[in-house]
Amino acid sequence: MKEKQSVVTLTAVESMNVNKSSLTQMILTQLEEFRQAIYDNLGKVRDAVFDLMDAVLTSPSIQSFVSLSENPVFRRS
């Protein structure tokens, strides 16, 4: 069912004659706002937690917690 919803959404967007670059910008803006809202609610350790979340989300596989520290987006040492 989820796949059908995605197709319908894409079809609806295409039928609105929205410029793809403006659509991309809109999606990026929404993503930035979402990430900022999460960041704002993480408290004092938000930088470390955010780096850890980015490392988890961008790692192709996670062998151990130590392997996360080897991910380029994890800037904490």
PDB file of N, CA, C, O and CB in Angstrom:
ATOM      1  N   MET A   1       0.822  -1.193   0.000  1.00  0.00           N
ATOM      2  CA  MET A   1       0.000   0.000   0.000  1.00  0.00           C
ATOM      3  C   MET A   1       0.869   1.262   0.000  1.00  0.00           C
ATOM      4  O   MET A   1       0.548   2.244  -0.668  1.00  0.00           O
ATOM      5  CB  MET A   1      -0.937  -0.004   1.208  1.00  0.00           C
ATOM      6  N   LYS A   2       1.962   1.225   0.749  1.00  0.00           N
ATOM      7  CA  LYS A   2       2.826   2.380   0.846  1.00  0.00           C
ATOM      8  C   LYS A   2       3.399   2.764  -0.520  1.00  0.00           C
ATOM      9  O   LYS A   2       3.509   3.948  -0.838  1.00  0.00           O
ATOM     10  CB  LYS A   2       3.949   2.108   1.832  1.00  0.00           C
ATOM     11  N   GLU A   3       3.762   1.765  -1.325  1.00  0.00           N
ATOM     12  CA  GLU A   3       4.324   2.022  -2.646  1.00  0.00           C
ATOM     13  C   GLU A   3       3.319   2.754  -3.524  1.00  0.00           C
ATOM     14  O   GLU A   3       3.694   3.680  -4.243  1.00  0.00           O
ATOM     15  CB  GLU A   3       4.755   0.710  -3.313  1.00  0.00           C
ATOM     16  N   LYS A   4       2.069   2.366  -3.480  1.00  0.00           N
ATOM     17  CA  LYS A   4       1.034   3.025  -4.271  1.00  0.00           C
ATOM     18  C   LYS A   4       0.884   4.485  -3.857  1.00  0.00           C
ATOM     19  O   LYS A   4       0.703   5.354  -4.710  1.00  0.00           O
ATOM     20  CB  LYS A   4      -0.304   2.290  -4.122  1.00  0.00           C
ATOM     21  N   GLN A   5       0.957   4.763  -2.558  1.00  0.00           N
ATOM     22  CA  GLN A   5       0.845   6.133  -2.080  1.00  0.00           C
ATOM     23  C   GLN A   5       1.982   6.985  -2.626  1.00  0.00           C
ATOM     24  O   GLN A   5       1.761   8.135  -3.005  1.00  0.00           O
ATOM     25  CB  GLN A   5       0.840   6.170  -0.549  1.00  0.00           C
ATOM     26  N   SER A   6       3.182   6.445  -2.673  1.00  0.00           N
ATOM     27  CA  SER A   6       4.327   7.181  -3.204  1.00  0.00           C
ATOM     28  C   SER A   6       4.123   7.520  -4.670  1.00  0.00           C
ATOM     29  O   SER A   6       4.425   8.633  -5.102  1.00  0.00           O
ATOM     30  CB  SER A   6       5.611   6.375  -3.026  1.00  0.00           C
ATOM     31  N   VAL A   7       3.616   6.571  -5.430  1.00  0.00           N
ATOM     32  CA  VAL A   7       3.375   6.798  -6.853  1.00  0.00           C
ATOM     33  C   VAL A   7       2.312   7.859  -7.037  1.00  0.00           C
ATOM     34  O   VAL A   7       2.450   8.739  -7.887  1.00  0.00           O
ATOM     35  CB  VAL A   7       2.957   5.499  -7.552  1.00  0.00           C
ATOM     36  N   VAL A   8       1.257   7.785  -6.250  1.00  0.00           N
ATOM     37  CA  VAL A   8       0.190   8.785  -6.344  1.00  0.00           C
ATOM     38  C   VAL A   8       0.735  10.157  -5.999  1.00  0.00           C
ATOM     39  O   VAL A   8       0.414  11.134  -6.676  1.00  0.00           O
ATOM     40  CB  VAL A   8      -0.986   8.426  -5.412  1.00  0.00           C
ATOM     41  N   THR A   9       1.544  10.249  -4.970  1.00  0.00           N
ATOM     42  CA  THR A   9       2.115  11.526  -4.570  1.00  0.00           C
ATOM     43  C   THR A   9       2.987  12.093  -5.679  1.00  0.00           C
ATOM     44  O   THR A   9       2.882  13.274  -6.009  1.00  0.00           O
ATOM     45  CB  THR A   9       2.926  11.373  -3.283  1.00  0.00           C
ATOM     46  N   LEU A  10       3.844  11.261  -6.254  1.00  0.00           N
ATOM     47  CA  LEU A  10       4.704  11.705  -7.335  1.00  0.00           C
ATOM     48  C   LEU A  10       3.878  12.148  -8.532  1.00  0.00           C
ATOM     49  O   LEU A  10       4.181  13.174  -9.141  1.00  0.00           O
ATOM     50  CB  LEU A  10       5.670  10.598  -7.738  1.00  0.00           C
ATOM     51  N   THR A  11       2.849  11.403  -8.877  1.00  0.00           N
ATOM     52  CA  THR A  11       1.981  11.763  -9.989  1.00  0.00           C
ATOM     53  C   THR A  11       1.274  13.084  -9.710  1.00  0.00           C
ATOM     54  O   THR A  11       1.145  13.923 -10.601  1.00  0.00           O
ATOM     55  CB  THR A  11       0.954  10.653 -10.251  1.00  0.00           C
ATOM     56  N   ALA A  12       0.824  13.267  -8.489  1.00  0.00           N
ATOM     57  CA  ALA A  12       0.146  14.513  -8.125  1.00  0.00           C
ATOM     58  C   ALA A  12       1.093  15.695  -8.247  1.00  0.00           C
ATOM     59  O   ALA A  12       0.707  16.755  -8.739  1.00  0.00           O
ATOM     60  CB  ALA A  12      -0.413  14.430  -6.697  1.00  0.00           C
ATOM     61  N   VAL A  13       2.320  15.519  -7.804  1.00  0.00           N
ATOM     62  CA  VAL A  13       3.314  16.597  -7.896  1.00  0.00           C
ATOM     63  C   VAL A  13       3.630  16.907  -9.351  1.00  0.00           C
ATOM     64  O   VAL A  13       3.722  18.073  -9.736  1.00  0.00           O
ATOM     65  CB  VAL A  13       4.607  16.215  -7.141  1.00  0.00           C
ATOM     66  N   GLU A  14       3.795  15.872 -10.156  1.00  0.00           N
ATOM     67  CA  GLU A  14       4.091  16.094 -11.577  1.00  0.00           C
ATOM     68  C   GLU A  14       2.938  16.805 -12.278  1.00  0.00           C
ATOM     69  O   GLU A  14       3.170  17.630 -13.161  1.00  0.00           O
ATOM     70  CB  GLU A  14       4.384  14.760 -12.278  1.00  0.00           C
ATOM     71  N   SER A  15       1.712  16.499 -11.900  1.00  0.00           N
ATOM     72  CA  SER A  15       0.556  17.125 -12.545  1.00  0.00           C
ATOM     73  C   SER A  15       0.396  18.586 -12.138  1.00  0.00           C
ATOM     74  O   SER A  15      -0.325  19.332 -12.802  1.00  0.00           O
ATOM     75  CB  SER A  15      -0.712  16.356 -12.206  1.00  0.00           C
ATOM     76  N   MET A  16       1.051  19.006 -11.064  1.00  0.00           N
ATOM     77  CA  MET A  16       0.955  20.393 -10.613  1.00  0.00           C
ATOM     78  C   MET A  16       1.894  21.301 -11.402  1.00  0.00           C
ATOM     79  O   MET A  16       1.923  22.508 -11.164  1.00  0.00           O
ATOM     80  CB  MET A  16       1.268  20.486  -9.121  1.00  0.00           C
ATOM     81  N   ASN A  17       2.654  20.747 -12.328  1.00  0.00           N
ATOM     82  CA  ASN A  17       3.608  21.512 -13.134  1.00  0.00           C
ATOM     83  C   ASN A  17       4.599  22.278 -12.256  1.00  0.00           C
ATOM     84  O   ASN A  17       4.910  23.440 -12.521  1.00  0.00           O
ATOM     85  CB  ASN A  17       2.863  22.485 -14.052  1.00  0.00           C
ATOM     86  N   VAL A  18       5.083  21.621 -11.223  1.00  0.00           N
ATOM     87  CA  VAL A  18       6.057  22.225 -10.322  1.00  0.00           C
ATOM     88  C   VAL A  18       7.436  22.040 -10.921  1.00  0.00           C
ATOM     89  O   VAL A  18       7.783  20.948 -11.369  1.00  0.00           O
ATOM     90  CB  VAL A  18       5.977  21.603  -8.896  1.00  0.00           C
ATOM     91  N   ASN A  19       8.210  23.088 -10.931  1.00  0.00           N
ATOM     92  CA  ASN A  19       9.578  23.023 -11.403  1.00  0.00           C
ATOM     93  C   ASN A  19      10.356  22.066 -10.507  1.00  0.00           C
ATOM     94  O   ASN A  19      10.277  22.160  -9.282  1.00  0.00           O
ATOM     95  CB  ASN A  19      10.232  24.432 -11.421  1.00  0.00           C
ATOM     96  N   LYS A  20      11.113  21.137 -11.114  1.00  0.00           N
ATOM     97  CA  LYS A  20      11.826  20.144 -10.322  1.00  0.00           C
ATOM     98  C   LYS A  20      12.838  20.781  -9.379  1.00  0.00           C
ATOM     99  O   LYS A  20      13.032  20.284  -8.269  1.00  0.00           O
ATOM    100  CB  LYS A  20      12.524  19.161 -11.232  1.00  0.00           C
ATOM    101  N   SER A  21      13.477  21.849  -9.784  1.00  0.00           N
ATOM    102  CA  SER A  21      14.451  22.488  -8.895  1.00  0.00           C
ATOM    103  C   SER A  21      13.757  23.141  -7.712  1.00  0.00           C
ATOM    104  O   SER A  21      14.295  23.127  -6.604  1.00  0.00           O
ATOM    105  CB  SER A  21      15.277  23.529  -9.659  1.00  0.00           C
ATOM    106  N   SER A  22      12.575  23.712  -7.919  1.00  0.00           N
ATOM    107  CA  SER A  22      11.859  24.305  -6.792  1.00  0.00           C
ATOM    108  C   SER A  22      11.301  23.216  -5.881  1.00  0.00           C
ATOM    109  O   SER A  22      11.226  23.401  -4.666  1.00  0.00           O
ATOM    110  CB  SER A  22      10.724  25.216  -7.293  1.00  0.00           C
ATOM    111  N   LEU A  23      10.910  22.081  -6.461  1.00  0.00           N
ATOM    112  CA  LEU A  23      10.453  20.953  -5.666  1.00  0.00           C
ATOM    113  C   LEU A  23      11.608  20.413  -4.821  1.00  0.00           C
ATOM    114  O   LEU A  23      11.431  20.114  -3.639  1.00  0.00           O
ATOM    115  CB  LEU A  23       9.874  19.843  -6.574  1.00  0.00           C
ATOM    116  N   THR A  24      12.770  20.292  -5.421  1.00  0.00           N
ATOM    117  CA  THR A  24      13.949  19.843  -4.694  1.00  0.00           C
ATOM    118  C   THR A  24      14.270  20.800  -3.564  1.00  0.00           C
ATOM    119  O   THR A  24      14.588  20.366  -2.457  1.00  0.00           O
ATOM    120  CB  THR A  24      15.147  19.711  -5.634  1.00  0.00           C
ATOM    121  N   GLN A  25      14.192  22.086  -3.823  1.00  0.00           N
ATOM    122  CA  GLN A  25      14.467  23.092  -2.796  1.00  0.00           C
ATOM    123  C   GLN A  25      13.441  22.996  -1.665  1.00  0.00           C
ATOM    124  O   GLN A  25      13.791  23.135  -0.493  1.00  0.00           O
ATOM    125  CB  GLN A  25      14.457  24.508  -3.409  1.00  0.00           C
ATOM    126  N   MET A  26      12.181  22.759  -2.016  1.00  0.00           N
ATOM    127  CA  MET A  26      11.140  22.634  -1.008  1.00  0.00           C
ATOM    128  C   MET A  26      11.402  21.420  -0.112  1.00  0.00           C
ATOM    129  O   MET A  26      11.252  21.502   1.107  1.00  0.00           O
ATOM    130  CB  MET A  26       9.760  22.521  -1.675  1.00  0.00           C
ATOM    131  N   ILE A  27      11.790  20.309  -0.712  1.00  0.00           N
ATOM    132  CA  ILE A  27      12.084  19.102   0.052  1.00  0.00           C
ATOM    133  C   ILE A  27      13.291  19.323   0.952  1.00  0.00           C
ATOM    134  O   ILE A  27      13.278  18.917   2.114  1.00  0.00           O
ATOM    135  CB  ILE A  27      12.330  17.914  -0.888  1.00  0.00           C
ATOM    136  N   LEU A  28      14.329  19.961   0.431  1.00  0.00           N
ATOM    137  CA  LEU A  28      15.518  20.238   1.237  1.00  0.00           C
ATOM    138  C   LEU A  28      15.195  21.174   2.397  1.00  0.00           C
ATOM    139  O   LEU A  28      15.721  21.004   3.498  1.00  0.00           O
ATOM    140  CB  LEU A  28      16.619  20.846   0.366  1.00  0.00           C
ATOM    141  N   THR A  29      14.348  22.145   2.160  1.00  0.00           N
ATOM    142  CA  THR A  29      13.936  23.066   3.223  1.00  0.00           C
ATOM    143  C   THR A  29      13.183  22.324   4.315  1.00  0.00           C
ATOM    144  O   THR A  29      13.413  22.560   5.501  1.00  0.00           O
ATOM    145  CB  THR A  29      13.063  24.195   2.654  1.00  0.00           C
ATOM    146  N   GLN A  30      12.284  21.426   3.923  1.00  0.00           N
ATOM    147  CA  GLN A  30      11.541  20.637   4.902  1.00  0.00           C
ATOM    148  C   GLN A  30      12.477  19.735   5.693  1.00  0.00           C
ATOM    149  O   GLN A  30      12.305  19.575   6.901  1.00  0.00           O
ATOM    150  CB  GLN A  30      10.463  19.801   4.211  1.00  0.00           C
ATOM    151  N   LEU A  31      13.460  19.147   5.030  1.00  0.00           N
ATOM    152  CA  LEU A  31      14.433  18.303   5.711  1.00  0.00           C
ATOM    153  C   LEU A  31      15.265  19.116   6.696  1.00  0.00           C
ATOM    154  O   LEU A  31      15.507  18.672   7.819  1.00  0.00           O
ATOM    155  CB  LEU A  31      15.345  17.612   4.694  1.00  0.00           C
ATOM    156  N   GLU A  32      15.699  20.292   6.289  1.00  0.00           N
ATOM    157  CA  GLU A  32      16.458  21.162   7.195  1.00  0.00           C
ATOM    158  C   GLU A  32      15.635  21.550   8.415  1.00  0.00           C
ATOM    159  O   GLU A  32      16.153  21.561   9.532  1.00  0.00           O
ATOM    160  CB  GLU A  32      16.920  22.419   6.462  1.00  0.00           C
ATOM    161  N   GLU A  33      14.364  21.868   8.216  1.00  0.00           N
ATOM    162  CA  GLU A  33      13.490  22.236   9.330  1.00  0.00           C
ATOM    163  C   GLU A  33      13.280  21.058  10.274  1.00  0.00           C
ATOM    164  O   GLU A  33      13.269  21.225  11.494  1.00  0.00           O
ATOM    165  CB  GLU A  33      12.140  22.737   8.807  1.00  0.00           C
ATOM    166  N   PHE A  34      13.115  19.867   9.706  1.00  0.00           N
ATOM    167  CA  PHE A  34      12.950  18.658  10.506  1.00  0.00           C
ATOM    168  C   PHE A  34      14.201  18.383  11.339  1.00  0.00           C
ATOM    169  O   PHE A  34      14.112  18.112  12.536  1.00  0.00           O
ATOM    170  CB  PHE A  34      12.638  17.456   9.602  1.00  0.00           C
ATOM    171  N   ARG A  35      15.369  18.457  10.691  1.00  0.00           N
ATOM    172  CA  ARG A  35      16.628  18.223  11.407  1.00  0.00           C
ATOM    173  C   ARG A  35      16.852  19.278  12.488  1.00  0.00           C
ATOM    174  O   ARG A  35      17.342  18.956  13.570  1.00  0.00           O
ATOM    175  CB  ARG A  35      17.809  18.218  10.425  1.00  0.00           C
ATOM    176  N   GLN A  36      16.504  20.523  12.212  1.00  0.00           N
ATOM    177  CA  GLN A  36      16.675  21.589  13.207  1.00  0.00           C
ATOM    178  C   GLN A  36      15.776  21.354  14.409  1.00  0.00           C
ATOM    179  O   GLN A  36      16.188  21.571  15.549  1.00  0.00           O
ATOM    180  CB  GLN A  36      16.375  22.963  12.588  1.00  0.00           C
ATOM    181  N   ALA A  37      14.538  20.906  14.156  1.00  0.00           N
ATOM    182  CA  ALA A  37      13.610  20.629  15.259  1.00  0.00           C
ATOM    183  C   ALA A  37      14.142  19.504  16.147  1.00  0.00           C
ATOM    184  O   ALA A  37      14.047  19.584  17.372  1.00  0.00           O
ATOM    185  CB  ALA A  37      12.215  20.257  14.710  1.00  0.00           C
ATOM    186  N   ILE A  38      14.695  18.468  15.541  1.00  0.00           N
ATOM    187  CA  ILE A  38      15.293  17.381  16.325  1.00  0.00           C
ATOM    188  C   ILE A  38      16.482  17.910  17.113  1.00  0.00           C
ATOM    189  O   ILE A  38      16.606  17.653  18.311  1.00  0.00           O
ATOM    190  CB  ILE A  38      15.730  16.208  15.407  1.00  0.00           C
ATOM    191  N   TYR A  39      17.347  18.645  16.443  1.00  0.00           N
ATOM    192  CA  TYR A  39      18.547  19.192  17.085  1.00  0.00           C
ATOM    193  C   TYR A  39      18.178  20.068  18.278  1.00  0.00           C
ATOM    194  O   TYR A  39      18.812  19.985  19.330  1.00  0.00           O
ATOM    195  CB  TYR A  39      19.375  20.001  16.073  1.00  0.00           C
ATOM    196  N   ASP A  40      17.176  20.892  18.122  1.00  0.00           N
ATOM    197  CA  ASP A  40      16.756  21.806  19.193  1.00  0.00           C
ATOM    198  C   ASP A  40      16.232  21.066  20.423  1.00  0.00           C
ATOM    199  O   ASP A  40      16.262  21.610  21.527  1.00  0.00           O
ATOM    200  CB  ASP A  40      15.684  22.752  18.675  1.00  0.00           C
ATOM    201  N   ASN A  41      15.759  19.849  20.250  1.00  0.00           N
ATOM    202  CA  ASN A  41      15.168  19.095  21.358  1.00  0.00           C
ATOM    203  C   ASN A  41      16.117  18.080  21.986  1.00  0.00           C
ATOM    204  O   ASN A  41      15.698  17.335  22.872  1.00  0.00           O
ATOM    205  CB  ASN A  41      13.940  18.387  20.881  1.00  0.00           C
ATOM    206  N   LEU A  42      17.362  18.023  21.568  1.00  0.00           N
ATOM    207  CA  LEU A  42      18.280  17.009  22.086  1.00  0.00           C
ATOM    208  C   LEU A  42      18.992  17.417  23.371  1.00  0.00           C
ATOM    209  O   LEU A  42      19.607  16.566  24.012  1.00  0.00           O
ATOM    210  CB  LEU A  42      19.300  16.685  21.046  1.00  0.00           C
ATOM    211  N   GLY A  43      18.933  18.648  23.760  1.00  0.00           N
ATOM    212  CA  GLY A  43      19.557  19.070  25.014  1.00  0.00           C
ATOM    213  C   GLY A  43      21.036  19.364  24.868  1.00  0.00           C
ATOM    214  O   GLY A  43      21.522  19.698  23.788  1.00  0.00           O
ATOM    215  N   LYS A  44      21.745  19.229  25.993  1.00  0.00           N
ATOM    216  CA  LYS A  44      23.152  19.636  26.046  1.00  0.00           C
ATOM    217  C   LYS A  44      24.085  18.784  25.201  1.00  0.00           C
ATOM    218  O   LYS A  44      25.137  19.264  24.777  1.00  0.00           O
ATOM    219  CB  LYS A  44      23.620  19.607  27.454  1.00  0.00           C
ATOM    220  N   VAL A  45      23.730  17.551  24.951  1.00  0.00           N
ATOM    221  CA  VAL A  45      24.615  16.664  24.193  1.00  0.00           C
ATOM    222  C   VAL A  45      24.207  16.572  22.721  1.00  0.00           C
ATOM    223  O   VAL A  45      24.556  15.616  22.028  1.00  0.00           O
ATOM    224  CB  VAL A  45      24.619  15.271  24.816  1.00  0.00           C
ATOM    225  N   ARG A  46      23.470  17.570  22.261  1.00  0.00           N
ATOM    226  CA  ARG A  46      22.899  17.495  20.922  1.00  0.00           C
ATOM    227  C   ARG A  46      23.930  17.361  19.809  1.00  0.00           C
ATOM    228  O   ARG A  46      23.667  16.666  18.827  1.00  0.00           O
ATOM    229  CB  ARG A  46      22.072  18.700  20.675  1.00  0.00           C
ATOM    230  N   ASP A  47      25.083  17.994  19.923  1.00  0.00           N
ATOM    231  CA  ASP A  47      26.087  17.875  18.861  1.00  0.00           C
ATOM    232  C   ASP A  47      26.579  16.435  18.721  1.00  0.00           C
ATOM    233  O   ASP A  47      26.661  15.908  17.612  1.00  0.00           O
ATOM    234  CB  ASP A  47      27.273  18.808  19.143  1.00  0.00           C
ATOM    235  N   ALA A  48      26.900  15.810  19.838  1.00  0.00           N
ATOM    236  CA  ALA A  48      27.390  14.432  19.808  1.00  0.00           C
ATOM    237  C   ALA A  48      26.305  13.469  19.329  1.00  0.00           C
ATOM    238  O   ALA A  48      26.572  12.584  18.515  1.00  0.00           O
ATOM    239  CB  ALA A  48      27.887  14.014  21.197  1.00  0.00           C
ATOM    240  N   VAL A  49      25.087  13.640  19.830  1.00  0.00           N
ATOM    241  CA  VAL A  49      23.984  12.762  19.435  1.00  0.00           C
ATOM    242  C   VAL A  49      23.665  12.944  17.956  1.00  0.00           C
ATOM    243  O   VAL A  49      23.392  11.967  17.259  1.00  0.00           O
ATOM    244  CB  VAL A  49      22.731  13.042  20.290  1.00  0.00           C
ATOM    245  N   PHE A  50      23.696  14.169  17.474  1.00  0.00           N
ATOM    246  CA  PHE A  50      23.395  14.429  16.073  1.00  0.00           C
ATOM    247  C   PHE A  50      24.458  13.809  15.171  1.00  0.00           C
ATOM    248  O   PHE A  50      24.133  13.230  14.134  1.00  0.00           O
ATOM    249  CB  PHE A  50      23.292  15.939  15.817  1.00  0.00           C
ATOM    250  N   ASP A  51      25.733  13.928  15.564  1.00  0.00           N
ATOM    251  CA  ASP A  51      26.801  13.280  14.795  1.00  0.00           C
ATOM    252  C   ASP A  51      26.623  11.768  14.784  1.00  0.00           C
ATOM    253  O   ASP A  51      26.825  11.122  13.756  1.00  0.00           O
ATOM    254  CB  ASP A  51      28.178  13.642  15.372  1.00  0.00           C
ATOM    255  N   LEU A  52      26.244  11.206  15.923  1.00  0.00           N
ATOM    256  CA  LEU A  52      26.012   9.769  16.010  1.00  0.00           C
ATOM    257  C   LEU A  52      24.848   9.352  15.121  1.00  0.00           C
ATOM    258  O   LEU A  52      24.933   8.343  14.423  1.00  0.00           O
ATOM    259  CB  LEU A  52      25.745   9.356  17.459  1.00  0.00           C
ATOM    260  N   MET A  53      23.762  10.119  15.141  1.00  0.00           N
ATOM    261  CA  MET A  53      22.611   9.811  14.285  1.00  0.00           C
ATOM    262  C   MET A  53      23.008   9.863  12.810  1.00  0.00           C
ATOM    263  O   MET A  53      22.625   8.984  12.038  1.00  0.00           O
ATOM    264  CB  MET A  53      21.452  10.795  14.559  1.00  0.00           C
ATOM    265  N   ASP A  54      23.763  10.873  12.416  1.00  0.00           N
ATOM    266  CA  ASP A  54      24.211  10.970  11.024  1.00  0.00           C
ATOM    267  C   ASP A  54      25.094   9.784  10.649  1.00  0.00           C
ATOM    268  O   ASP A  54      24.980   9.251   9.545  1.00  0.00           O
ATOM    269  CB  ASP A  54      24.972  12.283  10.796  1.00  0.00           C
ATOM    270  N   ALA A  55      25.971   9.371  11.559  1.00  0.00           N
ATOM    271  CA  ALA A  55      26.837   8.227  11.291  1.00  0.00           C
ATOM    272  C   ALA A  55      26.023   6.952  11.118  1.00  0.00           C
ATOM    273  O   ALA A  55      26.296   6.158  10.219  1.00  0.00           O
ATOM    274  CB  ALA A  55      27.854   8.051  12.419  1.00  0.00           C
ATOM    275  N   VAL A  56      25.023   6.753  11.975  1.00  0.00           N
ATOM    276  CA  VAL A  56      24.159   5.569  11.867  1.00  0.00           C
ATOM    277  C   VAL A  56      23.404   5.576  10.546  1.00  0.00           C
ATOM    278  O   VAL A  56      23.304   4.547   9.880  1.00  0.00           O
ATOM    279  CB  VAL A  56      23.164   5.511  13.044  1.00  0.00           C
ATOM    280  N   LEU A  57      22.874   6.734  10.167  1.00  0.00           N
ATOM    281  CA  LEU A  57      22.059   6.820   8.954  1.00  0.00           C
ATOM    282  C   LEU A  57      22.857   6.721   7.669  1.00  0.00           C
ATOM    283  O   LEU A  57      22.299   6.364   6.631  1.00  0.00           O
ATOM    284  CB  LEU A  57      21.299   8.098   8.953  1.00  0.00           C
ATOM    285  N   THR A  58      24.149   7.027   7.707  1.00  0.00           N
ATOM    286  CA  THR A  58      24.944   7.008   6.484  1.00  0.00           C
ATOM    287  C   THR A  58      25.902   5.829   6.396  1.00  0.00           C
ATOM    288  O   THR A  58      26.618   5.692   5.404  1.00  0.00           O
ATOM    289  CB  THR A  58      25.718   8.277   6.373  1.00  0.00           C
ATOM    290  N   SER A  59      25.929   4.976   7.414  1.00  0.00           N
ATOM    291  CA  SER A  59      26.800   3.802   7.391  1.00  0.00           C
ATOM    292  C   SER A  59      26.121   2.671   6.627  1.00  0.00           C
ATOM    293  O   SER A  59      24.964   2.347   6.895  1.00  0.00           O
ATOM    294  CB  SER A  59      27.155   3.349   8.829  1.00  0.00           C
ATOM    295  N   PRO A  60      26.840   2.065   5.671  1.00  0.00           N
ATOM    296  CA  PRO A  60      26.229   0.964   4.925  1.00  0.00           C
ATOM    297  C   PRO A  60      25.957  -0.250   5.814  1.00  0.00           C
ATOM    298  O   PRO A  60      24.966  -0.956   5.622  1.00  0.00           O
ATOM    299  CB  PRO A  60      27.129   0.560   3.764  1.00  0.00           C
ATOM    300  N   SER A  61      26.826  -0.486   6.770  1.00  0.00           N
ATOM    301  CA  SER A  61      26.602  -1.546   7.756  1.00  0.00           C
ATOM    302  C   SER A  61      27.306  -1.135   9.039  1.00  0.00           C
ATOM    303  O   SER A  61      28.315  -0.429   9.016  1.00  0.00           O
ATOM    304  CB  SER A  61      27.124  -2.944   7.241  1.00  0.00           C
ATOM    305  N   ILE A  62      26.764  -1.583  10.138  1.00  0.00           N
ATOM    306  CA  ILE A  62      27.327  -1.213  11.434  1.00  0.00           C
ATOM    307  C   ILE A  62      27.827  -2.488  12.097  1.00  0.00           C
ATOM    308  O   ILE A  62      27.044  -3.335  12.529  1.00  0.00           O
ATOM    309  CB  ILE A  62      26.270  -0.475  12.337  1.00  0.00           C
ATOM    310  N   GLN A  63      29.139  -2.604  12.167  1.00  0.00           N
ATOM    311  CA  GLN A  63      29.750  -3.777  12.790  1.00  0.00           C
ATOM    312  C   GLN A  63      29.787  -3.622  14.309  1.00  0.00           C
ATOM    313  O   GLN A  63      29.586  -4.585  15.049  1.00  0.00           O
ATOM    314  CB  GLN A  63      31.171  -4.000  12.243  1.00  0.00           C
ATOM    315  N   SER A  64      30.048  -2.396  14.761  1.00  0.00           N
ATOM    316  CA  SER A  64      30.150  -2.123  16.191  1.00  0.00           C
ATOM    317  C   SER A  64      30.002  -0.625  16.406  1.00  0.00           C
ATOM    318  O   SER A  64      29.978   0.150  15.450  1.00  0.00           O
ATOM    319  CB  SER A  64      31.502  -2.643  16.774  1.00  0.00           C
ATOM    320  N   PHE A  65      29.905  -0.225  17.662  1.00  0.00           N
ATOM    321  CA  PHE A  65      29.854   1.196  17.955  1.00  0.00           C
ATOM    322  C   PHE A  65      31.153   1.884  17.539  1.00  0.00           C
ATOM    323  O   PHE A  65      31.150   3.039  17.111  1.00  0.00           O
ATOM    324  CB  PHE A  65      29.585   1.422  19.442  1.00  0.00           C
ATOM    325  N   VAL A  66      32.254   1.161  17.672  1.00  0.00           N
ATOM    326  CA  VAL A  66      33.554   1.716  17.290  1.00  0.00           C
ATOM    327  C   VAL A  66      33.585   2.008  15.790  1.00  0.00           C
ATOM    328  O   VAL A  66      34.165   3.008  15.368  1.00  0.00           O
ATOM    329  CB  VAL A  66      34.695   0.744  17.671  1.00  0.00           C
ATOM    330  N   SER A  67      32.974   1.154  14.993  1.00  0.00           N
ATOM    331  CA  SER A  67      32.975   1.379  13.540  1.00  0.00           C
ATOM    332  C   SER A  67      32.245   2.666  13.170  1.00  0.00           C
ATOM    333  O   SER A  67      32.556   3.279  12.149  1.00  0.00           O
ATOM    334  CB  SER A  67      32.330   0.193  12.818  1.00  0.00           C
ATOM    335  N   LEU A  68      31.284   3.079  13.982  1.00  0.00           N
ATOM    336  CA  LEU A  68      30.588   4.343  13.725  1.00  0.00           C
ATOM    337  C   LEU A  68      31.547   5.529  13.818  1.00  0.00           C
ATOM    338  O   LEU A  68      31.408   6.506  13.082  1.00  0.00           O
ATOM    339  CB  LEU A  68      29.427   4.526  14.715  1.00  0.00           C
ATOM    340  N   SER A  69      32.505   5.440  14.714  1.00  0.00           N
ATOM    341  CA  SER A  69      33.455   6.543  14.873  1.00  0.00           C
ATOM    342  C   SER A  69      34.365   6.683  13.660  1.00  0.00           C
ATOM    343  O   SER A  69      35.007   7.719  13.490  1.00  0.00           O
ATOM    344  CB  SER A  69      34.294   6.339  16.127  1.00  0.00           C
ATOM    345  N   GLU A  70      34.432   5.664  12.820  1.00  0.00           N
ATOM    346  CA  GLU A  70      35.239   5.724  11.603  1.00  0.00           C
ATOM    347  C   GLU A  70      34.485   6.361  10.438  1.00  0.00           C
ATOM    348  O   GLU A  70      35.081   6.660   9.403  1.00  0.00           O
ATOM    349  CB  GLU A  70      35.695   4.332  11.217  1.00  0.00           C
ATOM    350  N   ASN A  71      33.193   6.568  10.599  1.00  0.00           N
ATOM    351  CA  ASN A  71      32.385   7.211   9.569  1.00  0.00           C
ATOM    352  C   ASN A  71      32.798   8.679   9.479  1.00  0.00           C
ATOM    353  O   ASN A  71      32.911   9.346  10.508  1.00  0.00           O
ATOM    354  CB  ASN A  71      30.855   7.072   9.879  1.00  0.00           C
ATOM    355  N   PRO A  72      33.027   9.201   8.260  1.00  0.00           N
ATOM    356  CA  PRO A  72      33.468  10.589   8.107  1.00  0.00           C
ATOM    357  C   PRO A  72      32.545  11.639   8.715  1.00  0.00           C
ATOM    358  O   PRO A  72      33.013  12.713   9.093  1.00  0.00           O
ATOM    359  CB  PRO A  72      33.632  10.883   6.674  1.00  0.00           C
ATOM    360  N   VAL A  73      31.245  11.358   8.820  1.00  0.00           N
ATOM    361  CA  VAL A  73      30.335  12.363   9.382  1.00  0.00           C
ATOM    362  C   VAL A  73      30.372  12.391  10.906  1.00  0.00           C
ATOM    363  O   VAL A  73      29.868  13.333  11.519  1.00  0.00           O
ATOM    364  CB  VAL A  73      28.915  12.099   8.915  1.00  0.00           C
ATOM    365  N   PHE A  74      30.965  11.369  11.526  1.00  0.00           N
ATOM    366  CA  PHE A  74      31.090  11.339  12.977  1.00  0.00           C
ATOM    367  C   PHE A  74      32.374  12.079  13.344  1.00  0.00           C
ATOM    368  O   PHE A  74      33.468  11.524  13.250  1.00  0.00           O
ATOM    369  CB  PHE A  74      31.101   9.862  13.527  1.00  0.00           C
ATOM    370  N   ARG A  75      32.231  13.338  13.762  1.00  0.00           N
ATOM    371  CA  ARG A  75      33.389  14.187  13.980  1.00  0.00           C
ATOM    372  C   ARG A  75      33.908  14.146  15.404  1.00  0.00           C
ATOM    373  O   ARG A  75      34.929  14.766  15.701  1.00  0.00           O
ATOM    374  CB  ARG A  75      33.058  15.586  13.617  1.00  0.00           C
ATOM    375  N   ARG A  76      33.244  13.446  16.274  1.00  0.00           N
ATOM    376  CA  ARG A  76      33.679  13.376  17.674  1.00  0.00           C
ATOM    377  C   ARG A  76      34.813  12.375  17.808  1.00  0.00           C
ATOM    378  O   ARG A  76      34.869  11.378  17.088  1.00  0.00           O
ATOM    379  CB  ARG A  76      32.502  12.986  18.604  1.00  0.00           C
ATOM    380  N   SER A  77      35.718  12.654  18.741  1.00  0.00           N
ATOM    381  CA  SER A  77      36.799  11.680  18.972  1.00  0.00           C
ATOM    382  C   SER A  77      36.825  11.239  20.408  1.00  0.00           C
ATOM    383  O   SER A  77      37.665  10.423  20.788  1.00  0.00           O
ATOM    384  CB  SER A  77      38.154  12.266  18.590  1.00  0.00           C
TER     385      SER A  77
END
